[in-house]
Amino acid sequence: MRAKITVNKDFAIGEIDKRLYGSFIEQLGRAVYGGIYEPSHESADECGFRKDVIDLVSKLNVPIVRYPGGNFVSGYDWEDGTGDKALRPKRLELAWGVTETNEVGIDEFQEWAKRVDTEVMMAVNLGTRGADDAKNLVEYCNLDTDTKYANKRRANGLEKPFGIKTWCLGNEMDGPWQIGHKTASEYARIAHEAGKMMKWVDPSIELVACGSSSFYMPTFGEWEWTVLDEAYDVVDYISLHTYYGNAAKNTPEFLANSVAMDEFIKGVANICDAVKAKKHSSKTVNLSFDEWNVWYHSNGAPFEKWSVAPHQIEDIYNFEDALLVGCMLSTLQNNCDRVKIACLAQLVNVIAPIMTENSGRAWAQTIFYPFMYASNYGRGTTLRSIVTCDTYKALGRDIPYLESSVIYNGESGEITVFATNRSLDEDMLLSLDLQGFENAKVIEHIELYCDDLLAINDSNCERVSPKSVDIASGMDINLRKHSWNMIRFKTEKNK
């Protein structure tokens, strides 16, 4: 099988915002307790954070992490996670049916974020609380004034403001499962008023409004229109969420889901622009794809109700999951003109690239690797690609066997090609036409491949890991059947 990618140095989609490679930590399952935080662990630092997990997170080079939810945030009193730990209340956590100890809250999480060199993307509770509590949290986190909540932060031993710039106005408020679920018009009003007050407290912040929880919600489209029509002037982004699974065990169809993801993105961008036109606005509302991943392995897994940090939603990822994650990353990169923020959900233990054992090891799941390479080498400008390849039928569409993206980093003078061969049977000879990049030379080819599509990594064995491939001498690159690849070229830097 043959395929071709043609790009031109002068034809760009857009500059990648580093926040495209964000992630997500929710107060859910073992994401926090036993994940990033385990004071009794042999690797724990003086704050109780697992240093083995910090090391793995650092390899992912995650620039922003959404916190504390997720469904959790819609019933959360943020004050519970501040101040003296001995005085913090334990509460019934209704979203996930557990007990929240509040041993970790924003005070601790902002410290952890500094240790992994990331920013916090803070979510506010618009389920059971509202605008007043949201603006108080902004004051607590960001202001240096001699006022109640800034002084409360200081009294808790945190003199310097946290400087959190990106804020989510609630979570999945369109979903009947959500605590404080609202209609589109109800949510639009509270989002507008909360956002207005939050920006009055700190005009420098950016706000993300809740979009549809998935493309298949019955209110999709109408929800986005209603929310934006009301809150357009105060918000900067609208969110998208999606998860894909392969419960039907149909791998070709499963790997096609990144094409559906692309359609979802373009549909929401079109709605944003229609509202912009209606309002005769000069402002563009962009997209925050702040929950995305594969999720289906752990659906319905039992746990003890009202327990503390049980094993919840701990998908064990296989090789074909990594292939789809690689395809989804290319989709995000190819939509970087509108998707400015994206969060792989989640980061540790809960549908995550990193897994841990309580009192034991931490390791990288299969999906860790395409994300790690995309985050570290997918910085710069996405070039507009013309792709020629064979297709197959899935999801009622023609699906190209090749999923790809091409990133040019003018500072380093490097071109990075991410390429996934969806074919389960045939290798692919990929020809690259890099117009405007004279003397481009291949310097690295990394391949993620396994004969067994269902192979997993665990604490004892890593069956799926990247390998360095012999570098081709020209512009023809061999992509093995069902493989994810990163090919890097060195060229002349921008002058």
N, C-alpha and C positions, 0 to 999 in steps of 0.2 A: 504494500500500500504506500502511496506517495501523498505528500501534502506540501503546501508552500505558504510561507508567511512573507508578505511584502510590507515594509514600513518605509517611511520617508522622514528624515530628520525634521522637516518643516511642518509636518502634519501631526499635531498632538491632540489628544483628548483633553488633557489637563494635568496640573501638578497634583501629586499625591499629598494629601494632608497626613502627617505622621499618625494622627489619631485613627486612621483607617485600620491600624493594627492594634486596636484596643481590645480589652477583655472585660471580665465581669466577675465580681465576687458578691454573692448574696448570703445573707444569714440563713443558710439552708443546708441541712444535712451536715457533712463534714467539710464544707468549703472553708469555713473559718476554724471551727473547733476540731482539731485533728488534721486540718489542712494547713493553712498559713500559721496557725497558732496552736502550740502544744507545749506548755511550760515544762512538762516533765520529760520531754524528749531529749535525748542525749545531744542533739544539735541545737537546742533552743538557746537563743541569745538572752540578754538580760531583761528583755521585754516579753519573752515567751514565744517569740517568732521562730519557726523552724528555719534554720540556715540552709538545710539541704533543699527546701522548697524555694527559698530566696535565690539560691544558685540556679535552679532550673528556670524560674521566672525571668531572671536576668538574661539567660540565654535566648529567651523569646523576645527580649527588647521591646516590651509592651509599654507604649507611651501614655496610656490612660486606662483606668480601671473603673468601671461603673459599680456603684455601691449605694445602699445596702440591699437593693432589690430593684426589680423582681417583685413577685407577689407579696413578699414579706413587707415591703415598704408601705403598703396600703393599710396596714394596721399598726404601724410603728410609731412610738413616741420617742423621738430622737434624744430627748433629755435623759432617757433611761441608760443610754450608753455613754454618759459623761460623768466626770467627777470620781469620787471615792468608790472603788469597786465593791468595798464591803457594804456600801449603802445602796447599791443598785438592785432594783426589784427583779425577781424572776416572774415571767409572765407566760400565760398560755398564748401560743403563737398559732392563730387560726388558719393562716394561709396554708401551712404545711403540717398542722396537727402535732406540734412538738412543744417543748418548753424552752423558752429563750432565757438564758441566764444573764444576758447583757454584760458578760465579762469583757467582751470586745464591742466597742462602739466607735463613733467617729473619732474620739480622742486617740484611740489605739490605731485605728485604720489609717489615719493620716500619717502616723509615725511609720507604719509598715510601708506605706506608699513611698516615703522618702528613702527607705532602705532598699527598695527595688528600682528607684529612680523613675517613678511614674507619677502621673497626675491623677487626682481623684475626680471622677464624674459623679456628682452627688445627686441622688434622687430624693424628692420630697414627697410626703404623704398627702395625697389629695383624695384618699379613700375615706378614712375616718376623721381626718383633720382638714386643714385648709390654709387659706392665704396668710393668716396671722402667724401660724406656726412656721410656715415656709419662710416668711421674711425674717422671723426671729432666728432661724437656723442660718440664714445668710449672714446676719449680724454676728452670730457666734463664731462662724467660720472665717469671716473675711474682714471684719472691721477692727480698727485700732482706736475706736472712740471711747469716751468715758461714759458708757451707757450700759444698761442692764446685762445684755447677753454677751457683749464684748468683755465686760467685767466678770461675768460668770466663767468665761473661758480662762481668763487670767487667774481667777480663784481656783481653777482646776489645775493650775501649774503650767498653763500654756500661754506664755506671754505674746508670742508672735502669731499673727493671723495665719490661717492655712492657705489663703489665696486660691480657693477653688473657683475656677472660671466657667466650668461647664455643668449645667444643672438640668435634671430631668423633671418635668412637671407631672409627677406620678408615673404609674406603670399600667399598661394594658387595661385602661379604664373602660374599653369597649367590651371586655370579657365578662360574662355572667359569673365566672368563677372568682372574679376579683372582689376583695373586700371593698365595699363602697362603690360597686359598679354603677356607672352612670350612662345615661343616654348621651348622644353626641352633643346635643345642645346644653345639657347640664354640665358636661365636662368642659365644653368650650368656654362657658362663663367662668367657672372656677379657675381654669387654666389662665384665662386672660387676666383676671383680677389678681391671682397669686403672682403671675409673671410681672405684672405692672408694679406691684409692691416690692417684689424681690429686686427689680431693676432700680426702683427708687432708693433702696438701701445700698445697692452696689451696681452702678450703671455699666460697669465693665464686664459683667457676666453674660454668658450666652445661654439660651434656654431651648430645650428640646420638648416639643409637645408630643403627646401620645398619638401615634397613628394606629392603624388597625393591627391587631395581634397576629394576623396572618392574612395572606392574599385571599383566603377562602372564607373569611368571616362574612356572614350575610349582610353586614352593614358596610363592607369595604367600599371605598369610593365615596359613598354618601358621608361616612364618618369623617374622612379627610377634608371633604369640601366644607362641612359644617364647622369643624374645628378651626380650619384656616380662615374661613370667612369671618369668624368672630375674633380670632386671636392673631391674625396675620401680622399686625404691626408690632406685637410684643415678642413673638417667638422668632428663633433663628433657624430651627431645624424641626422636622417632623420625623417620628421614629417609624421603623419597619422591624418586624420580627418574623423569623421563619426557622423551622426545623424540618429536616427531611429524614425519612427512614426507609428501611428495606424489609419490612415485615412480610411482604409478598415474595421475597427472595428472587426478585427479578433485577439482576445487576445492571443490564443495559438501561432499563428504565430508571433505576436508582441513580446511575451516573449522569442521567440527562437532567436532573433537577436543577443544575446551575443555569440551564436555559430558562426554566420557569422563574428562577430568582432574578434573572436579567429582565424578564417581562414585568415582574413585580416592581422593580426599581423604576423602570421607565414609565410605568403607569402612574406611580405616585408622583414622580417628577412632573408629569403632564398635568396632574391635578393642581400641584403647587403653582405651576405657571398659568393655569386657567384662572385661579384666584388672583394671582398677580395682575393679569390682564383686566379682570373685572374691576379691580381696585385702582387701576391706572397707577400702579406702584412701581417705583424704581428699585425696590428691594427684592432680592431673590431668596426664598426660603429653600435651604438645602436639606439633605437627608442624613439621618443618623440610623444606620442599620445596627442598632445596639443590642440585638440578640440574634445570633445565627449559629447553627451547628447541625450536626447529625444527632438525633435523639429518638431512640425507639427500643433499644436493648433492655432498658430497665423499667419500662412502663409497668406499673402495677406491682412492683416489688414490695413485699410486706415489710412493715416496721412497727415497733411498739408505740402506740399513740401516747403523746405527752412525754416521751422520753427526751433526753438531751443529746443532740448531735448524733442521731442514728444514721445508718447507711441509707441515704436517699438519692435516687436518680443517679446512680453510679454506673453509667454506661461503660462497658469494656469495649473499646474500639478495635476493629479489625482493619485489615489492609484496604479493603474496598471503601471503608469509611474515609481513610486518608486520601484516597483518590478523589472522592467527592469534595472533601474539604479543599484540596488543591484546586479543583475546578471552581469552587465558590470564591476562593481568593482571587483567581483570575477575573471572575465576574465583577468583584468589587473594584479591582484595579482598573478594569475597563470602563467603569462608571464613576471614576474619581472626580469627574467634573461636577457631579451632583452628590455623590456619597462622600461626605467629609469625615464622618465618624463611623466606625463599625466596632462591635464588641463580640468577640468569640465568647459564647456562653457555654460553660463558665471557665474558670481558670484552674481550679484545684478540686479534684474528687467528684464534684457534681458536673456531669456531662463535660468533662474537662480533659485537656491534653496532659495534665500532670496528675498522677495518682500517688497516694501515700498509704502506708500501714500505720495504724496507731502504735506508737513506740517502735516503729520499724522503718523500712526503707521508703524512699520516694523514687519514682521513675517516670520516664516519658512514654506516653501512649503513642499509638501509630500516628494520630493526627498532629502530634507535636511538631513533626519534622517539616511538612509543607508550610505550616504557620511560621516556624522559626526562620526558614530561608526567605519566605516572602517578607517578613518583618525586617530582617537584616539587610536584604539585598533589593527589596522592592520599593526603594525610596527614590524619588525623582519625578520624572514626567512620563506618563503613559502615552506611548505613541499609538496612533490609529493604525490598526492592522487590517490588511486585506488577506483573508485566509481562504485558501483553496484546498478542499479535501473531500473525501467521500462522506456520505451521511447514512444514517439508519433511522428507522421509524420507531418513535417512542413518545409517550405522552401526547399523542396526536400531532406530533411535529416531526420535521426533519432535523435530526440531531447530528451535528458534525462529529466525526470521530476525534478530531483534534480540538481541545480547549486550550487557549493560549492567551498570553499577555506579554507585552514588550515594554520594558521600562528603561528610560535613558537617564542616567545620573550625570549631569554636566560637570559637577564638582570633581567626581572621580574619573570621568571619562569612560565610564563603563555602561554597557548595555546588558540587561538581564532579560533572558527569555524564559518564561515559565510555560511548560507544555505538558499536557496530559493526553496520552493516547488511550481513548476509551475502548478501543477494540479489545475484545477478550481473546482473539485468535491470531491477529496479525501484527507483526512489527510494522513500523511506519518510518519511511525515509523522508525526513523533513528538510526541505530546501529553504534557506533564509536569504532574502534579498533586502539588505540593509542600505537603502539609498541615502546618500549624503554622509555616510560613515566610511570614508576611505581607509583602507588598511586595517579594518576591524579584524581582530584576531581572537580566536577562542582561547580562553585562559582556564576555564573550569567547566566540567559537566558533572552534575550531581544527579543521581538517579535513585528513586524510591521504587523498589520492585520486590515482589515476592511471588513465587509460584502459586501459593495458597491465598486466595482472596479473603479467606476467613482467619488468617493468621493474626495473632495478637501479641502484645508485649505484656509481661507481668513482672513481678518483683524478682523472679528467678531467671528469666530468659527474655532476651530482646530478639524476636524473630523478624521484626520489621524495622530496618534502620537504613539510613542513606549510605550510598556507596559512591565513590569517585569512579567515573568512567574514563577510559582512554580518550584523549582529546582528538577530535577529528581535524584533519589538515585543512579542509575547505569549509564551505557553507552548507554542506549536507550532513545532517545529524541523524543518527539512528535512534529511534524511540522504541523501546521494547513494547510488546503487547501489554495492556493494562499497567502502564507505568506513569509515574509523575516525574518530571525532569526540570532541572534548572540549568541553563546554559549561559555562561557569562563571557562577554567579549570586552576586550580592551580596545579603546579607540582614542583619537585625539580629543582633548578637553575643549570645552567651549572657550572661544577666544573673545 
